[in-house]
Every structure is written in structure tokens, then in C-alpha cells.
Amino acid sequence: MQAILPILLLLCILSGHKVSADLRYRGNAVHPDYPGQCYYEELRQPIPKNQSYKPINRDGRCESIYCRQDYVIEIEFCGRHNLQPNETCRIESDMRRAYPACCPRLVCQTDSNFI
């Protein structure tokens, strides 16, 4: 019974964790001109194996592109959100920042007259 307790605790912690990213894969992304690198065609971007590329201010993309050892590209991007703007809060994305800081977030106005 004592061995089950840590597992249950871990499951409780993980169930409360919100995943805010999605993941896509591209296979056979070998760069035609640079051996040992992947090629992300959409941005014409070479990426060395086992490294990531996080575009900033490129075509409105907010993602992290990772080149695996087997030339498969993993593209992590902002997941869907259910943020709701209201009178004091708005949804913002700062495309001048790298992933995940560029993902949409709710920014709320504070009452500056409050003492």
C-alpha cells in the first residue's frame, strides 16, 4: 500500500497540470545542401541535429522547431486556449519574444488609483 501512495500523489499532481502546447512532426526533413541538418521548408531554415530553432517575428509564427537525430522535426506550438477578454482584460501575443513567451495570454488592466 505504501508503494501505491507516491504513484497516486504523482497522478494527482499531473492531473492538475495544464498543457498549453501542441506538437506536430515532419519526417525525412534532411537538408538537401547541408548534411547533418534538418530543413524546415516553411521558413527555409536549416536546423542542426539535436538543436532547436525558435523564430522571432517570422510570419506570425510562435513555435519551437527541434531537429531530432533521425531527421524528424518536432514542431511545438501554442495550444488552443479558452481565454476570454472582458472590460479589463485583453488577449495579447508578443511576437518579438521566443516560444513559449510569444503564446497568447490574458493581460488585465490594474486599477492604478487604488491605495
Buried (B, 14 or more C-beta within 10 A) or exposed (E): EEEEEEEEEEEEEEEEEEEEEEEEEBEEBBBEEEEEBBBBEEBEBBBEBEEBBBBBEBEEBBBBBBBBEEBBBBBBBBBEEEEEEEEEBEEEBBBEBBBBBBBBBEEEEEEEEEE
